[in-house]
Amino acid sequence: LSGFANVYFEKLVKTTPASIWVRNLQLAVFTVPQSLCLTWKDRTAIAAHGLLSGMDGPVLAAVSLKALGGLVVASTVKYADSLLKSFATAISIILTCLLSVRGR
């Protein structure tokens, strides 16, 4: 199923005239209601302390890297192909493992 999803996503990105930014906004439409439902139970704490309460530098850096990674994946699929994306994902997993072992 993952291969099918990659090929379908590549076809969708390369054959439609919408830009990567428009595609990301379309995907964000589905995340906003989910986020609102998940934050509803903490609405009093959010109102008192703010939405980013408890987030320090490393957490914000991780969130920013994940967002940047999504744009990089979309750009890779648009300008290369899904096979290159799969190789890049495998290499990033290997490098992450090597860096985490080295950091101990």
C-alpha positions in Angstrom: 0.0 0.0 0.0 2.9 2.4 0.7 4.1 2.0 -2.9 0.7 2.7 -4.3 0.4 5.8 -2.1 3.8 7.1 -3.3 2.9 6.6 -6.9 -0.6 8.1 -6.5 0.9 11.1 -4.7 3.5 11.6 -7.4 0.9 11.5 -10.1 -1.3 13.9 -8.2 1.6 16.4 -7.6 3.0 16.2 -11.1 -0.3 16.3 -13.1 -2.3 18.9 -11.3 -1.6 22.6 -11.8 -1.8 23.4 -8.1 1.4 24.5 -6.4 2.9 22.8 -3.4 1.7 25.6 -1.2 -1.9 25.3 -2.4 -1.7 21.5 -1.8 -0.4 22.0 1.8 -3.2 24.4 2.5 -5.7 21.9 1.2 -4.3 19.3 3.5 -4.3 21.7 6.4 -8.1 22.1 6.0 -8.4 18.5 7.4 -6.1 19.1 10.3 -7.8 22.2 11.7 -11.0 20.5 12.9 -8.9 17.7 14.4 -6.7 20.1 16.2 -9.8 22.0 17.6 -11.3 18.8 18.8 -8.1 17.8 20.6 -7.5 21.1 22.2 -11.1 21.6 23.3 -10.6 19.8 26.6 -7.6 22.0 27.5 -9.3 25.3 26.5 -9.1 26.8 30.0 -5.3 26.1 30.3 -4.8 27.4 26.8 -6.8 30.6 27.5 -4.8 31.1 30.8 -1.3 30.3 29.6 -1.4 30.5 25.8 -1.2 27.9 23.0 2.5 27.4 23.1 2.8 27.1 26.8 5.5 24.6 27.9 7.2 24.6 24.5 10.8 25.4 24.7 13.5 25.8 22.1 14.1 22.1 21.3 10.4 21.4 21.0 9.9 24.3 18.6 13.0 23.2 16.6 11.6 19.7 16.3 8.2 21.0 15.1 9.9 23.3 12.6 12.1 20.5 11.3 9.0 18.3 10.8 7.2 21.1 8.9 10.3 21.7 6.7 10.6 17.9 6.1 7.1 17.9 4.7 7.9 20.6 2.3 11.1 18.8 1.3 9.2 15.6 0.6 6.6 17.4 -1.5 9.4 19.1 -3.5 11.3 15.8 -3.9 8.2 14.1 -5.3 7.4 17.1 -7.6 10.8 17.5 -9.1 12.2 13.9 -8.8 10.2 10.8 -8.3 8.8 8.5 -5.6 11.7 6.1 -5.9 14.2 8.8 -5.0 12.0 9.7 -2.1 12.0 6.1 -0.8 15.8 6.0 -1.1 16.1 9.3 0.7 13.8 8.1 3.5 15.9 4.9 3.9 19.2 6.9 4.1 17.7 9.3 6.6 16.7 6.4 8.8 20.1 4.9 8.7 21.8 8.3 9.4 19.4 8.9 12.3 20.3 5.5 13.8 24.0 6.1 13.4 23.8 9.6 14.9 21.8 8.3 17.9 24.2 5.5 18.6 27.2 7.9 18.3 25.5 10.4 20.7 25.4 7.9 23.6 
